[in-house]
Amino acid sequence: FDLVLDAVADLGDPFGGKAIASIALDLPGFGISPPPPVGWGTLEYAEVVIALLNELPDPVVILGHSFGARVALRIADKAPELLSGLVISGVPFRGGSVAGAPAPRLGYRLIRAGAKLGAVSNERLEAARRRYGSRDYREAEGVMRDVLVSTLQDDYMPLLPTITQHVELVWGANDSAAPLKGAEAACRLLPLANLRVLAGVGHMVPLEAPMALRSALGTFE
């Protein structure tokens, strides 16, 4: 988020080009923070952040991308009094056709079914996971792989109608990891939300379009 939070030379910047006062977290298992003791889901991650937010004097705006945005939604559900708004991007919302994500390939589904029946070894199953799995899954190790699996099983759609804070959704039109169709469905479910669609931008909104996120954050100034 450095490109979003640091000072910029842009006349249209809502923060006057200055750095945004913020706390940037390395969640457990990311950056320099050690991994959690077991494969946490987003609820456990949210509880860690909530403990920090409880130490702050005022409600805050949470900016979250992808995994961080998942955690932000959990925080908005569990501790709405600690937030004054959310800016999120890159959440692969579930819900069948809502997310627009393809089903696992037939080859992997067959191998996984064989493993459940005891006909496929753990070694072959692991090889298939590395071959067919996402880049995040292939790169994750140990507890963090369990975190990823737990996270992928979460469904955030039921939470959205209860989130009362204003939510700015900032989405790359070309995001294949978190398709725009899911963001459009989420925007319809959120009571107070705005969707900004970024033409020519993919999944990595903080790197590809940092000014769009600064603009969204400026909504809460």
Accessible surface in RSA format (square Angstrom, percent):
REM  Atomic radii and reference values for relative SASA: ProtOr
REM  Chains: A
REM  Algorithm: Lee & Richards
REM  Probe-radius: 1.40
REM  Slices: 20
REM RES _ NUM      All-atoms   Total-Side   Main-Chain    Non-polar    All polar
REM                ABS   REL    ABS   REL    ABS   REL    ABS   REL    ABS   REL
RES PHE A   1    90.03  45.0  55.18  34.2  34.85  90.7  56.88  34.5  33.15  94.9
RES ASP A   2   105.40  73.8 102.47 102.0   2.94   6.9  22.26  52.4  83.15  82.9
RES LEU A   3    96.77  53.9  90.50  64.7   6.27  15.8  93.41  65.6   3.36   9.0
RES VAL A   4     0.00   0.0   0.00   0.0   0.00   0.0   0.00   0.0   0.00   0.0
RES LEU A   5    25.88  14.4  24.85  17.8   1.03   2.6  24.85  17.5   1.03   2.8
RES ASP A   6    75.79  53.1  75.32  75.0   0.48   1.1  21.05  49.5  54.75  54.6
RES ALA A   7    68.62  63.1  46.50  71.8  22.12  50.3  46.89  66.0  21.73  57.6
RES VAL A   8    37.20  24.5  19.59  17.7  17.61  42.4  28.70  24.9   8.50  23.1
RES ALA A   9   114.63 105.4  68.55 105.8  46.09 104.8  79.23 111.6  35.40  93.8
RES ASP A  10    61.16  42.8  45.86  45.7  15.30  36.2   9.29  21.9  51.87  51.7
RES LEU A  11   194.97 108.6 158.53 113.4  36.44  91.6 162.56 114.2  32.41  87.2
RES GLY A  12    65.34  80.6   0.00   N/A  65.34  80.6  37.61 103.2  27.73  62.1
RES ASP A  13    10.28   7.2   0.00   0.0  10.28  24.3   0.00   0.0  10.28  10.3
RES PRO A  14    62.18  45.3  25.71  23.4  36.47 132.6  38.25  31.6  23.93 148.7
RES PHE A  15    34.14  17.1  19.41  12.0  14.73  38.3  28.01  17.0   6.12  17.5
RES GLY A  16    65.18  80.4   0.00   N/A  65.18  80.4  38.56 105.8  26.62  59.6
RES GLY A  17    13.80  17.0   0.00   N/A  13.80  17.0   8.52  23.4   5.28  11.8
RES LYS A  18   153.11  74.7 149.51  91.7   3.60   8.6  95.19  85.7  57.92  61.7
RES ALA A  19    64.90  59.7  44.40  68.5  20.50  46.6  44.40  62.5  20.50  54.3
RES ILE A  20    25.58  14.6  16.80  12.5   8.78  21.2  18.55  13.4   7.03  19.1
RES ALA A  21   106.37  97.8  69.83 107.8  36.55  83.1  81.91 115.3  24.47  64.8
RES SER A  22    65.44  55.3  21.12  28.2  44.32 102.1  24.17  51.5  41.27  57.8
RES ILE A  23   105.17  59.8  75.28  56.1  29.89  72.0  78.68  56.7  26.50  71.9
RES ALA A  24    79.88  73.4  43.27  66.8  36.61  83.3  49.36  69.5  30.52  80.8
RES LEU A  25    84.56  47.1  53.69  38.4  30.87  77.6  55.76  39.2  28.80  77.5
RES ASP A  26    67.75  47.5  50.49  50.3  17.26  40.8   8.58  20.2  59.17  59.0
RES LEU A  27    24.99  13.9  22.62  16.2   2.36   5.9  23.48  16.5   1.51   4.1
RES PRO A  28    23.73  17.3  23.67  21.6   0.06   0.2  23.73  19.6   0.00   0.0
RES GLY A  29    22.99  28.3   0.00   N/A  22.99  28.3   2.73   7.5  20.25  45.4
RES PHE A  30    76.06  38.1  72.52  44.9   3.54   9.2  76.06  46.1   0.00   0.0
RES GLY A  31    70.51  87.0   0.00   N/A  70.51  87.0  28.90  79.3  41.61  93.2
RES ILE A  32   166.50  94.7 136.50 101.7  30.01  72.3 144.35 103.9  22.15  60.1
RES SER A  33    30.40  25.7  21.88  29.2   8.52  19.6   8.47  18.0  21.93  30.7
RES PRO A  34   103.08  75.1  93.95  85.6   9.13  33.2 100.76  83.2   2.32  14.4
RES PRO A  35    78.23  57.0  63.18  57.6  15.05  54.7  63.18  52.2  15.05  93.5
RES PRO A  36     5.63   4.1   0.00   0.0   5.63  20.5   2.91   2.4   2.72  16.9
RES PRO A  37   109.16  79.6  77.51  70.7  31.65 115.0  90.51  74.7  18.65 115.9
RES VAL A  38    94.36  62.1  91.31  82.7   3.04   7.3  94.36  82.0   0.00   0.0
RES GLY A  39    29.68  36.6   0.00   N/A  29.68  36.6   2.98   8.2  26.70  59.8
RES TRP A  40    46.06  18.5  43.85  21.2   2.21   5.2  37.77  20.1   8.29  13.4
RES GLY A  41    10.64  13.1   0.00   N/A  10.64  13.1   7.75  21.3   2.89   6.5
RES THR A  42     0.76   0.5   0.31   0.3   0.45   1.1   0.00   0.0   0.76   1.1
RES LEU A  43    69.61  38.8  68.71  49.2   0.90   2.3  68.71  48.3   0.90   2.4
RES GLU A  44    67.62  38.8  66.04  50.0   1.58   3.8  21.41  41.4  46.21  37.7
RES TYR A  45     0.00   0.0   0.00   0.0   0.00   0.0   0.00   0.0   0.00   0.0
RES ALA A  46     0.00   0.0   0.00   0.0   0.00   0.0   0.00   0.0   0.00   0.0
RES GLU A  47    92.64  53.2  84.76  64.1   7.88  18.8  31.21  60.4  61.43  50.2
RES VAL A  48    62.77  41.3  54.45  49.3   8.32  20.0  59.45  51.7   3.32   9.0
RES VAL A  49     9.64   6.3   9.02   8.2   0.62   1.5   9.64   8.4   0.00   0.0
RES ILE A  50    25.77  14.7  25.77  19.2   0.00   0.0  25.77  18.6   0.00   0.0
RES ALA A  51    60.33  55.5  49.89  77.0  10.45  23.8  55.47  78.1   4.86  12.9
RES LEU A  52    58.32  32.5  53.32  38.1   5.00  12.6  57.57  40.4   0.75   2.0
RES LEU A  53    13.91   7.7  10.61   7.6   3.30   8.3  10.61   7.5   3.30   8.9
RES ASN A  54    91.78  63.3  63.88  61.7  27.90  67.2  19.35  46.6  72.43  70.0
RES GLU A  55   141.64  81.3 111.01  84.0  30.63  72.9  39.38  76.2 102.26  83.5
RES LEU A  56    51.83  28.9  36.30  26.0  15.53  39.0  36.30  25.5  15.53  41.8
RES PRO A  57   123.51  90.0  85.16  77.6  38.35 139.4  97.10  80.2  26.41 164.1
RES ASP A  58    97.50  68.3  89.58  89.2   7.91  18.7  27.89  65.6  69.61  69.4
RES PRO A  59    74.10  54.0  57.44  52.4  16.66  60.6  59.08  48.8  15.03  93.4
RES VAL A  60    40.05  26.4  35.26  31.9   4.80  11.6  40.05  34.8   0.00   0.0
RES VAL A  61    47.69  31.4  23.32  21.1  24.38  58.7  23.32  20.3  24.38  66.1
RES ILE A  62    23.86  13.6  20.96  15.6   2.91   7.0  23.86  17.2   0.00   0.0
RES LEU A  63    36.29  20.2  14.34  10.3  21.95  55.2  14.34  10.1  21.95  59.1
RES GLY A  64     3.22   4.0   0.00   N/A   3.22   4.0   3.18   8.7   0.04   0.1
RES HIS A  65    22.98  12.6  13.93   9.7   9.05  23.1  13.83  14.3   9.15  10.6
RES SER A  66    27.42  23.2  27.42  36.6   0.00   0.0   9.57  20.4  17.84  25.0
RES PHE A  67    30.09  15.1  29.83  18.5   0.26   0.7  29.85  18.1   0.24   0.7
RES GLY A  68    22.67  28.0   0.00   N/A  22.67  28.0  15.85  43.5   6.81  15.3
RES ALA A  69     0.00   0.0   0.00   0.0   0.00   0.0   0.00   0.0   0.00   0.0
RES ARG A  70    17.17   7.2  17.17   8.8   0.00   0.0   0.00   0.0  17.17  10.4
RES VAL A  71     3.88   2.6   3.88   3.5   0.00   0.0   3.88   3.4   0.00   0.0
RES ALA A  72     0.87   0.8   0.07   0.1   0.81   1.8   0.68   1.0   0.20   0.5
RES LEU A  73     0.00   0.0   0.00   0.0   0.00   0.0   0.00   0.0   0.00   0.0
RES ARG A  74    39.56  16.6  39.56  20.2   0.00   0.0   0.99   1.4  38.57  23.4
RES ILE A  75     2.29   1.3   2.29   1.7   0.00   0.0   2.29   1.7   0.00   0.0
RES ALA A  76     2.02   1.9   0.00   0.0   2.02   4.6   0.00   0.0   2.02   5.3
RES ASP A  77    51.29  35.9  30.76  30.6  20.53  48.5   2.22   5.2  49.07  48.9
RES LYS A  78   114.12  55.7  84.01  51.5  30.11  71.7  33.83  30.4  80.29  85.5
RES ALA A  79     4.60   4.2   4.60   7.1   0.00   0.0   4.60   6.5   0.00   0.0
RES PRO A  80    55.38  40.4  51.34  46.8   4.04  14.7  51.56  42.6   3.82  23.7
RES GLU A  81   119.95  68.9  95.52  72.3  24.43  58.2  71.22 137.8  48.73  39.8
RES LEU A  82    26.33  14.7  24.71  17.7   1.61   4.1  24.99  17.5   1.34   3.6
RES LEU A  83     9.99   5.6   0.00   0.0   9.99  25.1   0.00   0.0   9.99  26.9
RES SER A  84    60.02  50.7  38.27  51.1  21.75  50.1  38.72  82.4  21.30  29.8
RES GLY A  85     0.00   0.0   0.00   N/A   0.00   0.0   0.00   0.0   0.00   0.0
RES LEU A  86     0.00   0.0   0.00   0.0   0.00   0.0   0.00   0.0   0.00   0.0
RES VAL A  87     0.00   0.0   0.00   0.0   0.00   0.0   0.00   0.0   0.00   0.0
RES ILE A  88     0.08   0.0   0.07   0.0   0.02   0.0   0.08   0.1   0.00   0.0
RES SER A  89     0.26   0.2   0.20   0.3   0.06   0.1   0.00   0.0   0.26   0.4
RES GLY A  90     0.76   0.9   0.00   N/A   0.76   0.9   0.00   0.0   0.76   1.7
RES VAL A  91     1.05   0.7   0.00   0.0   1.05   2.5   0.00   0.0   1.05   2.9
RES PRO A  92    30.07  21.9  25.62  23.4   4.45  16.2  26.47  21.9   3.60  22.3
RES PHE A  93     1.03   0.5   0.11   0.1   0.92   2.4   0.11   0.1   0.92   2.6
RES ARG A  94   100.86  42.3  99.16  50.5   1.70   4.1  21.50  29.4  79.36  48.1
RES GLY A  95    37.79  46.6   0.00   N/A  37.79  46.6  25.12  68.9  12.67  28.4
RES GLY A  96    64.39  79.4   0.00   N/A  64.39  79.4  45.52 124.9  18.87  42.3
RES SER A  97    83.08  70.2  66.14  88.3  16.94  39.0  44.68  95.1  38.40  53.8
RES VAL A  98    42.53  28.0  40.58  36.7   1.95   4.7  42.53  37.0   0.00   0.0
RES ALA A  99     8.55   7.9   8.13  12.6   0.41   0.9   8.55  12.0   0.00   0.0
RES GLY A 100    40.74  50.2   0.00   N/A  40.74  50.2  19.36  53.1  21.38  47.9
RES ALA A 101    65.40  60.1  42.62  65.8  22.77  51.8  43.34  61.0  22.06  58.4
RES PRO A 102   124.23  90.5  96.02  87.5  28.20 102.5 107.83  89.0  16.39 101.9
RES ALA A 103    74.66  68.6  49.12  75.8  25.53  58.1  54.81  77.2  19.84  52.6
RES PRO A 104    61.37  44.7  48.22  44.0  13.16  47.8  60.51  50.0   0.86   5.3
RES ARG A 105   169.03  71.0 160.37  81.8   8.66  20.6  51.98  71.0 117.06  70.9
RES LEU A 106   110.26  61.4 104.14  74.5   6.12  15.4 104.14  73.1   6.12  16.5
RES GLY A 107    27.60  34.0   0.00   N/A  27.60  34.0  21.06  57.8   6.55  14.7
RES TYR A 108    31.69  14.8  31.69  18.0   0.00   0.0  17.37  13.1  14.32  17.7
RES ARG A 109    93.29  39.2  88.90  45.3   4.39  10.5  31.01  42.4  62.28  37.7
RES LEU A 110   113.85  63.4 105.48  75.5   8.37  21.0 106.08  74.5   7.77  20.9
RES ILE A 111    27.59  15.7  25.95  19.3   1.64   4.0  27.59  19.9   0.01   0.0
RES ARG A 112    83.48  35.1  83.47  42.6   0.01   0.0  21.55  29.5  61.93  37.5
RES ALA A 113    49.04  45.1  44.98  69.4   4.06   9.2  48.02  67.6   1.02   2.7
RES GLY A 114    11.59  14.3   0.00   N/A  11.59  14.3  11.16  30.6   0.43   1.0
RES ALA A 115    25.28  23.2   8.10  12.5  17.18  39.1   8.45  11.9  16.83  44.6
RES LYS A 116   168.31  82.1 128.77  79.0  39.54  94.1  85.68  77.1  82.63  88.0
RES LEU A 117   152.28  84.8 119.09  85.2  33.19  83.4 123.66  86.8  28.62  77.0
RES GLY A 118    66.75  82.3   0.00   N/A  66.75  82.3  32.41  88.9  34.34  76.9
RES ALA A 119    85.63  78.7  45.00  69.4  40.63  92.4  56.95  80.2  28.68  76.0
RES VAL A 120    21.65  14.2  11.69  10.6   9.96  24.0  14.55  12.6   7.10  19.2
RES SER A 121    61.42  51.9  43.47  58.0  17.95  41.4  45.38  96.6  16.04  22.5
RES ASN A 122   119.77  82.6 111.70 107.9   8.08  19.5  25.51  61.4  94.27  91.1
RES GLU A 123   132.86  76.3 122.02  92.3  10.84  25.8  72.39 140.0  60.47  49.4
RES ARG A 124   139.69  58.6 134.40  68.5   5.29  12.6  44.11  60.3  95.58  57.9
RES LEU A 125    18.42  10.3  18.42  13.2   0.00   0.0  18.42  12.9   0.00   0.0
RES GLU A 126    49.90  28.6  49.58  37.5   0.31   0.7  39.87  77.1  10.02   8.2
RES ALA A 127    59.91  55.1  48.65  75.1  11.26  25.6  55.00  77.5   4.91  13.0
RES ALA A 128     5.06   4.7   0.89   1.4   4.17   9.5   4.56   6.4   0.50   1.3
RES ARG A 129    83.71  35.1  81.99  41.8   1.72   4.1   5.30   7.2  78.41  47.5
RES ARG A 130   102.98  43.2 100.01  51.0   2.97   7.1  41.44  56.6  61.54  37.3
RES ARG A 131   178.98  75.1 150.63  76.8  28.34  67.5  53.67  73.4 125.30  75.9
RES TYR A 132    55.50  25.9  24.50  13.9  31.01  80.7  12.04   9.0  43.47  53.6
RES GLY A 133    20.62  25.4   0.00   N/A  20.62  25.4  16.81  46.1   3.81   8.5
RES SER A 134    64.37  54.4  46.86  62.5  17.51  40.3  53.48 113.9  10.88  15.2
RES ARG A 135   165.15  69.3 159.66  81.4   5.50  13.1  50.49  69.0 114.66  69.5
RES ASP A 136    93.77  65.7  87.39  87.0   6.38  15.1  16.24  38.2  77.52  77.3
RES TYR A 137    22.08  10.3  22.08  12.6   0.00   0.0  18.26  13.7   3.82   4.7
RES ARG A 138    96.49  40.5  89.77  45.8   6.72  16.0  25.11  34.3  71.38  43.3
RES GLU A 139   111.17  63.8  85.11  64.4  26.05  62.0  44.84  86.7  66.33  54.2
RES ALA A 140    16.32  15.0   8.12  12.5   8.20  18.7  16.12  22.7   0.19   0.5
RES GLU A 141   130.57  75.0 117.71  89.1  12.85  30.6  36.90  71.4  93.67  76.5
RES GLY A 142    60.45  74.6   0.00   N/A  60.45  74.6  45.37 124.5  15.08  33.8
RES VAL A 143    45.44  29.9  39.71  35.9   5.73  13.8  39.91  34.7   5.53  15.0
RES MET A 144    32.78  17.0  30.58  20.2   2.21   5.3  30.58  26.0   2.21   2.9
RES ARG A 145    30.30  12.7  30.30  15.4   0.00   0.0  20.44  27.9   9.86   6.0
RES ASP A 146    79.89  56.0  75.48  75.1   4.41  10.4  14.89  35.1  65.00  64.8
RES VAL A 147     2.30   1.5   2.30   2.1   0.00   0.0   2.30   2.0   0.00   0.0
RES LEU A 148    28.05  15.6  26.65  19.1   1.39   3.5  27.95  19.6   0.09   0.3
RES VAL A 149    60.63  39.9  59.76  54.1   0.87   2.1  60.34  52.4   0.29   0.8
RES SER A 150    32.26  27.3  28.45  38.0   3.81   8.8  13.15  28.0  19.11  26.8
RES THR A 151     0.83   0.6   0.83   0.8   0.00   0.0   0.83   1.1   0.00   0.0
RES LEU A 152    89.61  49.9  77.63  55.5  11.99  30.1  78.59  55.2  11.03  29.7
RES GLN A 153   122.42  68.5 106.82  78.1  15.60  37.1  38.36  81.6  84.07  63.8
RES ASP A 154    27.16  19.0  24.24  24.1   2.91   6.9   2.84   6.7  24.31  24.2
RES ASP A 155    57.63  40.4  45.18  45.0  12.46  29.5  17.14  40.3  40.50  40.4
RES TYR A 156     0.28   0.1   0.28   0.2   0.00   0.0   0.28   0.2   0.00   0.0
RES MET A 157    20.43  10.6  18.80  12.4   1.64   3.9  19.16  16.3   1.28   1.7
RES PRO A 158    91.12  66.4  66.74  60.8  24.38  88.6  77.93  64.3  13.19  82.0
RES LEU A 159    24.96  13.9  24.10  17.2   0.86   2.2  24.96  17.5   0.00   0.0
RES LEU A 160     0.04   0.0   0.04   0.0   0.00   0.0   0.04   0.0   0.00   0.0
RES PRO A 161    68.19  49.7  51.94  47.4  16.24  59.0  52.41  43.3  15.77  98.0
RES THR A 162    87.43  62.2  65.44  66.3  22.00  52.4  71.68  96.3  15.75  23.8
RES ILE A 163     0.77   0.4   0.00   0.0   0.77   1.9   0.45   0.3   0.32   0.9
RES THR A 164    98.14  69.8  81.14  82.3  16.99  40.5  67.66  90.9  30.47  46.1
RES GLN A 165    17.49   9.8   9.84   7.2   7.66  18.2  15.45  32.9   2.04   1.5
RES HIS A 166    41.87  22.9  38.81  27.0   3.05   7.8  34.57  35.6   7.30   8.5
RES VAL A 167     0.05   0.0   0.05   0.0   0.00   0.0   0.05   0.0   0.00   0.0
RES GLU A 168     3.99   2.3   3.99   3.0   0.00   0.0   0.00   0.0   3.99   3.3
RES LEU A 169     0.00   0.0   0.00   0.0   0.00   0.0   0.00   0.0   0.00   0.0
RES VAL A 170     0.00   0.0   0.00   0.0   0.00   0.0   0.00   0.0   0.00   0.0
RES TRP A 171     0.41   0.2   0.10   0.1   0.30   0.7   0.41   0.2   0.00   0.0
RES GLY A 172     0.07   0.1   0.00   N/A   0.07   0.1   0.00   0.0   0.07   0.1
RES ALA A 173    40.59  37.3  19.93  30.8  20.67  47.0  19.93  28.1  20.67  54.7
RES ASN A 174    94.80  65.4  72.93  70.5  21.87  52.7  27.34  65.8  67.47  65.2
RES ASP A 175     6.74   4.7   0.48   0.5   6.26  14.8   0.22   0.5   6.52   6.5
RES SER A 176   103.46  87.4  77.63 103.6  25.84  59.5  50.48 107.5  52.99  74.2
RES ALA A 177    57.04  52.4  35.36  54.6  21.68  49.3  46.24  65.1  10.80  28.6
RES ALA A 178     0.15   0.1   0.00   0.0   0.15   0.3   0.15   0.2   0.00   0.0
RES PRO A 179    25.93  18.9  24.25  22.1   1.68   6.1  24.82  20.5   1.11   6.9
RES LEU A 180    37.37  20.8  33.96  24.3   3.41   8.6  33.96  23.8   3.41   9.2
RES LYS A 181   114.92  56.1 111.14  68.2   3.78   9.0  71.24  64.1  43.68  46.5
RES GLY A 182     1.20   1.5   0.00   N/A   1.20   1.5   1.20   3.3   0.00   0.0
RES ALA A 183     0.16   0.1   0.00   0.0   0.16   0.4   0.00   0.0   0.16   0.4
RES GLU A 184    66.83  38.4  64.57  48.8   2.27   5.4  15.10  29.2  51.74  42.2
RES ALA A 185    10.03   9.2   8.80  13.6   1.23   2.8   9.07  12.8   0.97   2.6
RES ALA A 186     0.00   0.0   0.00   0.0   0.00   0.0   0.00   0.0   0.00   0.0
RES CYS A 187    30.88  23.4  22.95  25.6   7.93  18.6   3.65   9.2  27.23  29.4
RES ARG A 188   181.88  76.4 145.90  74.4  35.98  85.7  77.77 106.3 104.11  63.1
RES LEU A 189    75.81  42.2  66.51  47.6   9.31  23.4  68.44  48.1   7.38  19.9
RES LEU A 190     9.23   5.1   0.55   0.4   8.67  21.8   0.55   0.4   8.67  23.3
RES PRO A 191    83.70  61.0  40.67  37.1  43.03 156.4  53.36  44.1  30.35 188.6
RES LEU A 192    94.98  52.9  93.72  67.0   1.26   3.2  94.81  66.6   0.17   0.5
RES ALA A 193    29.96  27.5   0.24   0.4  29.71  67.6   0.24   0.3  29.71  78.7
RES ASN A 194    59.77  41.2  57.36  55.4   2.41   5.8  14.05  33.8  45.71  44.2
RES LEU A 195    41.76  23.3  18.81  13.5  22.95  57.7  18.81  13.2  22.95  61.8
RES ARG A 196    62.53  26.3  57.15  29.1   5.37  12.8  26.97  36.9  35.56  21.6
RES VAL A 197    72.40  47.6  43.42  39.3  28.98  69.8  43.42  37.7  28.98  78.6
RES LEU A 198    29.18  16.3  25.82  18.5   3.36   8.5  29.18  20.5   0.00   0.0
RES ALA A 199    94.92  87.3  69.82 107.7  25.10  57.1  70.83  99.8  24.09  63.8
RES GLY A 200    62.82  77.5   0.00   N/A  62.82  77.5  29.22  80.2  33.60  75.2
RES VAL A 201    16.77  11.0  16.77  15.2   0.00   0.0  16.77  14.6   0.00   0.0
RES GLY A 202    14.98  18.5   0.00   N/A  14.98  18.5  13.17  36.1   1.81   4.1
RES HIS A 203    43.55  23.8  38.32  26.6   5.23  13.4  30.06  31.0  13.48  15.7
RES MET A 204    83.56  43.3  83.38  55.2   0.17   0.4  68.61  58.3  14.94  19.8
RES VAL A 205     0.29   0.2   0.29   0.3   0.00   0.0   0.29   0.3   0.00   0.0
RES PRO A 206     8.03   5.9   7.56   6.9   0.48   1.7   7.56   6.2   0.48   3.0
RES LEU A 207   110.87  61.7  94.13  67.3  16.74  42.1  94.21  66.2  16.66  44.8
RES GLU A 208    88.81  51.0  54.72  41.4  34.09  81.2  37.13  71.8  51.68  42.2
RES ALA A 209    16.90  15.5  10.97  16.9   5.93  13.5  16.90  23.8   0.00   0.0
RES PRO A 210    25.16  18.3  25.16  22.9   0.00   0.0  25.16  20.8   0.00   0.0
RES MET A 211    59.80  31.0  57.71  38.2   2.09   5.0  55.04  46.8   4.76   6.3
RES ALA A 212    19.84  18.2  10.44  16.1   9.40  21.4  17.68  24.9   2.15   5.7
RES LEU A 213     0.19   0.1   0.19   0.1   0.00   0.0   0.19   0.1   0.00   0.0
RES ARG A 214     0.00   0.0   0.00   0.0   0.00   0.0   0.00   0.0   0.00   0.0
RES SER A 215    47.13  39.8  42.12  56.2   5.01  11.6  18.79  40.0  28.34  39.7
RES ALA A 216     0.00   0.0   0.00   0.0   0.00   0.0   0.00   0.0   0.00   0.0
RES LEU A 217    18.05  10.1  14.49  10.4   3.56   8.9  14.49  10.2   3.56   9.6
RES GLY A 218    14.69  18.1   0.00   N/A  14.69  18.1   2.58   7.1  12.11  27.1
RES THR A 219    66.80  47.5  34.30  34.8  32.50  77.5  40.24  54.1  26.55  40.1
RES PHE A 220    51.21  25.6  17.52  10.9  33.69  87.7  23.81  14.4  27.40  78.4
RES GLU A 221   149.98  86.1  86.16  65.2  63.82 152.0  48.49  93.8 101.49  82.9
END  Absolute sums over single chains surface
CHAIN  1 A    11723.2       8859.3       2863.9       6966.4       4756.8
END  Absolute sums over all chains
TOTAL         11723.2       8859.3       2863.9       6966.4       4756.8
